[in-house]
């Protein structure tokens, strides 16, 4: 926070926010001088600028006890916002903004950040005294999204603002962030004019190819080639330097000149930069890339690249790339971190727009999701990523976008090893790729393994409605491929039901089962008639046509028959034309092989189910004492800043802050204390070793100890066997039988927290029956139902059902704990005994690790 961060404003501009420091005194006095007398009066009431200047001296003195943020725009300090703590958890709130930037959303943004910072520092109420005539400020404070209690007195409006974040604040921040991101990309993806810097007369040069693509694509606005060594290129007059009034500049000059060009663009007021040049972070030149980003951010320019292919917007007739072919207009928006992958995708997909992000120094998948969410020309969003910049922000945005538009993702690097050594069951299971899977599942993103799968799925989503269920009718002219399709449906959890009697005419009577095999000599009309019949059946959600050419009437007539039979289908229709990929009638995807078609369909069905479940779900907030939990963690890390496993007592205190129920445990450190604890707990008891060990692996658990002497002897034997790693033990009463489960979590520095539930006890690692989610966990019941062992909770082969809802509640609470406390590196509740009466944790382990203070996820900031 000391160095600050960049933020987007309502108009797409970029401001820099940081904490106030004494060196800002001169800049604050300049801000006061630029402010009108009225602005000074509305902020300071009496005395005008004189009072304002005196106040700026105070806030930059050593006696200042407030917390202040300042904002800079294009190198100039333009705003200061502060809160000054008082007694009883209250703080005075105030803000001053340069008159020149009123209406850009900077005031609202600073107030959001100040309010969140105040809440983090224990402030419960922010107090703002505003002149009644200052209606704009009153409106801003009331519309912020916090709970406000106003009262009017003596020409002054007194506002008591509850600093605790609300759902309205979260929604408002998200909406304002969305608006700002879209505005910042609008002039980059829908520019009014384009400059090509490095436009060459050599047709083989990248700059010439970009210029040629812009011209051949029919870009309607001015195109400015920039080359000081040429008078004209491709029939256009060349400029020696970047002209004014340019929205988008495409940079195709050697790497050693890029920074100088970026500074020229900044001086010319360019809105967005696409840097095609390589030779930056990908070759180890990270400082140069950092300086390029700094130049762009300081000037308010968004940056695509460097090391990229360029950008395309087919609706705007913009092809600002050096692609060897012209993209075809369609309904899929495509982002690729790899230029080669992006070029390959464009050869087979019809797109609304394409952005090659290259090194992704600035514009990322998160930004583009925000832009494409409201793009009327985009129905499907497809991403090829090699890395996540801000995974949790990605999940939050993708989950919102996914409510209306599907997001497809191919993420390379599935086989990467975990980033750190782990000791708990949960952390050992939660590899980074598992984290990506959980992240995408929570967000409703369709994650795919290959570029081919992305193309197949995008074609289906772009041309067809979402399926209303899993019931598939298979119609075709060849039994073998249809049987393969039916087998693939079963593997993917799709249903191939019997068709109702009388649905098809006598010609198909021999194959009424489903698949409907019309045999090799079926004509195109007969295939079309059968398709029309099954499409009309209320018991069918999807129709898959499997045709093997050249039998029957041949490929072209059959394609026409399929198109005619499905004109008004209103259902999901796809085809497998053996050996042929493509589109039928521009809307029905056709695949070369049955398994290919079914794999695409299965991903779309799962997405449709996620979207319906999301519309029906209601999130119940978890009540927690997060403040006390943070105090516990701070106290533990103050003693052991390198990190530690919590003691059983500290573990119990921390879990109790989140309502997680633990069995009573008595800590012991000798055979005699074990015997005494056994008497106090009530025989029979369990003895468990404490220390950095998997207890079951080293004989660290003794069950059903029925006498005090047995407890004494068990401790002595256990201590001798384990040695110095045993730092003590706990004694617990023996519980009645139930279903043993595990609930856990892990915090990855790159991905954030991950919650887990699975089969527990000694079987946790052997069977690896687990489900993961990114907190907050909103579908714990769904997590549990994914487990192979879930029938045990509902009564299996005569066993009584247990309280699965109590287990789900515990998973939700652990998710909230992980979301609140990034210092919890690993957490295991194993086993959690689930009985008919509830779920109780028998054994719990928590490891803390120091981490940098995390900014609130609500903060609006550019990565």
ABEGO torsion letter per residue (X at the ends): XAAEBBBBBAAGBBBBBBBBBAAAAAAAAAAAAABBAAAAAAAAGBGEAAAAAAAAAAAABAABABBBBBBBBGGBBABBBBBBBBBGGBBBBBBBBBAAABGAGAAAAAAAAAAAAAAAAGBABBBBBBBAABAAAAAAAAAAGBBBBBBBBGGBBBBBBBABBBAAAAAAAAAAAAAAAAAAAAAAABBABBBBBGBBABAABAAAAAAAAAAAAGBABBBBBBBAABABBGGBBBBABBBBGBABBBBBBBAAAAAAAAAAAAAAGBABBBBABBGBAAAGBAAAAAAAAAAAAAAGBBBBOBGBAEBBBAAAGBBBBABABBBBBBABBBBBABAAAAAAAAAABBBABBBBAEAGABBBAAAAAAAAAABAABABBBBBBABBABAAAAAAAAAAAAAABBBBBBBBGAABBBABBBABAAAAABBAAAAAAAAAAAAGBBBBABAAAAAAAAAAAAABBBBABABBBBBBABAAAAAAAAAAAAAAGBBBBBBBBGABBAAAAAAAAOBBBAEAABBAAAAAAAAAAAAABAABABBBBBBBOABEAEAAAAAAAAAAAAAAAGBBBBBBBBGBBEBBGGABBBBABAAAAAAAAAAAAAAAAAAAAAAABBBBBBBBBAAAAAAAAAAAAAABAAEBBBBAAAAAAAAAAAGBBBBBBBBBABAAAAAAAAAAAEOBBBBBBBEBBBAAAAGABBBGBABAAAAAAAAAAAAAAAEAABAEBBBBBBBBBBBBBBBBBBBBAAAEBBBBBBBBEAAAAAAGBBBBBBOBBABAAAAAAABAAAAAAAEBGGBBBBBAAAAAAAAAAAAAAAAABAABABBBBOBBBBBAAEBBBABBBBBBBBBBBBBBAABBBBX
